[in-house]
Amino acid sequence: MESTISTIAIFGANGHTGKLIVQTLVQANNLKCKVVAFVSPRSDFNLKDTEDIQVIVRKLDLTQITREELGNILGEARVETVIIALGGEILARQLMIQDAATIYGVNRNYPSDFVMPQIAWLPRGEAYIHPIWTIKIKLLQQAIRHPAIKSGRMTYTLIGCGEFYDAAEKPLMCVPVVWERWIHNKNAITLQVVGSPDRNGTYPGEQHGKARQAKYHPYGPDAGYLDPSSAPQELQRGDAFPVDFLMTLRYLQGQGMFWRPAGMRHNDLFPEVKTVSSDEYMKNLTSDGDK
């Protein structure tokens, strides 16, 4: 059955998540609609129109535009659905976008969520939520409690994605890539461990299943939350996320906290989407790391 949605507006279409959403819409055979991709004026993002879906890239400075001005733009494009895939400081403009959508009469909103904010339980039992997640939680509460939502004039959907943050281009924060490169290059490796550096850590070698001891960088969770400068310099050379946030992620991963219960997984609703096992995921990471 074909969708009846006519126009979808995507804010942050040039970001990691936004690009994937645009690509998915372009490749969807049963979705006949127009996509308005809003990007920063400094972005070089561009996407040609396709046969089935018309994609219009529009540069917009969200820090300067008013909700009335944006509402007029959405109205002129006859937008029916808004997807907000913003991140960083500009995410604070999410409420303004929702207000603008309400002015025109947009009836469907996908606020920026895309992750499951995690609580880190520290060794002494105290709970810690990183400021980035604190901000996202606050903005999400604003979005789902918006007057248009309460009145029933607008509906919303939250999209929770996987919690993996490993990236082949950042080997210091990706153990499979670090280890695979060691196997090929025979160089000494240092694993960046958030937690107790005294715990044993072994990984399989390439001959006869031998296990080899890795060298740890000795910083613990307290240093990670209170003193990000304790992290290696390679992690402090600029990133989309601050060092202490990356360290918090690794601490949570080490605790096995990145787990989504069955009631929050809906892969069965999207049979056309190919799922990837953990083994395949790790294999893809290490393959990218060798390029």
N, C-alpha and C positions, 0 to 999 in steps of 0.2 A: 504494500500500500504506500502511495506517495504522500509525503508530508504536505500539509497545506500552508506551512509557514512561507511567507513571501519575502521578508527582508530581515536579516540578522545583522546586528551591529556588534563588532568585537573590539573592545578597548584593550590595548596592549598586544595587538596582533603581531608585533615584531619581537615579542619576548619568546622564551623557550616554550612555555605552555601555549601562548597565543598562536604561534606558528603551527604547532601541532593541531590545534583546533581548526585553523584555516585549511590546512592540508587535508584533514579528515572530511571537512565539508566539500572540498573540491573533488575528492575521490568518491563521495557518496553517490551511488547511482540512483537511489530512490528519493533524493532530496532536490527538489526544484525550487531554488530561491536565489535571492540576491544577497551578497555579503558586503557590508561596508566595514572595511578594516581600518580602524583608527590607530595611528602611530604617532610617535613624537616627531616634531619638525626636524629634529637632527637625525632621524632614522633614514637609512637608505633602502628600507624594505620596499619591495615591489613584487607584484604578482599579476601576470597577464590574465585577462578574462578567459574563461574556459567555455566550452560549448554548452554545458549544462548549467553552470553557475556563474553568474556575473559577479566578479569581485572588483570592488572599487576601493582603492587605497586612498585614504584621506589623512593628511597631516594636520595635527591639532595640538595646541599647547593647553593641556588641561590645567596648568597652574594659572592661566590668565582668563580663560573663557568663563562666562557666567552660566548659571543653570538655565536662564531664559534663552541665551544665545544657543546653547547646546540643544535645548528643547526644540528650537526652531529647525536646527540641522537635522535632528532625528525625525521631525515632522515632515520636512521636505523629502527625506529619503523613505518615508512611510515605514519606519522601523517598527516591527512588532515584537522582536526579542532582542534583549541586550545581554551580552556575555562580557563579564569584566575579568580580564586576565592580567591585571596590573600587579606590580610588585614594588618593593622598596618604598621610598617616601611618597611617591605619587599615588600609592594605594589610598592615602588619606582623602583623595578626591572621589572615592567610591560613592559616598553619600550624595555628593553633588550630582554625579551621573544618574543615580537613582531618582533624585529629585527632578532632574531634567527629563528623564524618561516618563515620570509621572505627569509632568506638564503636558506632554504630547499625547499620552494615553497608552504607552507601551504596557502590555499586559503580562509580560514574561521576563523574569530577571534571573540571571545566573551570577551571583556575587562571587568575588574572588575568594576561593577557599582552597580547593585542590590538594590539601594535605590534612592530616589529622594532628592538630597541635598536641604535643606530648608534655607530660609532667615528668621531670627527672627527679627520682628519689635518691637523695644523696646518702652517703654511708651512715650518717647519724640519724637518718629517717626523715629529715626535713624535705619538703617539696620545693622544687625550683622550676619556674616557667620562664624561659628566655624572653626578654622584652619584645623581640620580633613576633613571637607567638602571642604575647599579651596584647599587642596592637591589633593583630589579625583577629583575635577573639573578640575584642571590643568592636571593631568595624563590622564583623559578621553579625554581632548582636544588633547593631544599628540597622543592618540591612534587612534582617528577618523580622524586626519589630517596626519597620517603616510604616507610616500611616496608610500607604497604598496597600501594603500587605494586610494590615489589620482590617481594612475596610473590604477586602476581597477584590479590589480593582486590579491587583497584580498578584501573580503567583511566582514561586521561586523554586529552584532546584540547586542543591549543593552537590558538587562533584568532588569526591574524595579520591585522590590518586594514590599510587604506591608510595611507600616511605623510603625507598632507596635513594641515597644521595651520592653513591659512588660515581666517579667520572674518570674515564681513562686518561683525560688530559690533566688530571690532578692526582698523580700517583701517590703522593704523600698521604692522601686521604682514602686511598683505594688499595687495600691489602692484596687482592688478587693480581692487580697490575704490578705492584711492587715485587711480589714473589715471582711472577712469570718473567719479569725482566732480570731478576737475579739468576734464575735458571739459565737464561740465554747468555747473559753477560758475565756471570761468575763474579760479580762485584759484591762487596759487603752491602747488606741492607740494614736499614733502621726502620722499625715499625713504630708509628706514632700512636701511643697507647694513652687513652684518657682513663684513668683508674689506677689501680695499684701496679707499679712497675716491677714488683717483686713476684708476681704470678708467672708461672712457667707458660711459655708459648712455643709450640712446635708446629711446623708445617712440613708436609711430605716433600722429599727430594725426588729427583727424577730417576734415581737408580735404586732398584730393589726395595722401593717403598720406604727408604730411610727417612727419618725425621731429623730436621736440622734446627738448631736453636737460633732464634732471631734476637737481635739486639734492640732493646727498647729505649725510646726517648723518655727520660724520667720526669713526667709531670702528672700530677694527680688531679682529681675533679675539683678540689678546692682552688688549686692554682688556675685551673681552667676557667672558673667562674669569677675569681677575684683578680686574677692577673693574666690577661691574655698574652702579655709580652713573654710569658714562659714558653709559648709555642714556638716552633722553628721559624726562622726568618722566611723560609720559602712559603709559609702559609700567611705571611703578613704583607705580601706584595700586591695587595689589591685583589678583591674578589667581590662578587655580587653579595656575599654574606660576610659578616664580621667573623673574626677568628673564633671568638668565644661561642658563637652560634654553631660553627662547624665542630668545635670540640664537644658541645652539648649533644649534637647528633651522634657523634661517635660513642659517647658515654651511653646514650640510650640504646644504640645498636648493640653494644656490648652486653647490655642487660636483657636483650631479647624483647625490647618493648615495642618494636615496629611490627605489630601484629593486628590484623583487622578481623573481627569476628564474622562468622558466616552471614549473619543478618545484615551486615554492611557491605557485602560483596554481591555484585549484580552482573557478573560476567555472562550469566545465562540469558540476560536480556539483549546481549550483543553478540550473537553467534558468529557474525562476520569478523569479529576482532580475534586475532590469534593471540592466545596467552603464551607467556614465556616462563619456563621453569627456572628455578634458581640456578641449576647447572648451566642452562643455556645462557642465562643472563651473565654469569661469571665468565663463561667461555667467550661471549661477545666482548666483554670488557678487556680480557687479556689479549684478544686478537687485535682490538683497537690500540692497545698499549704497545704492540710490536710494530705498528706502522710508522 
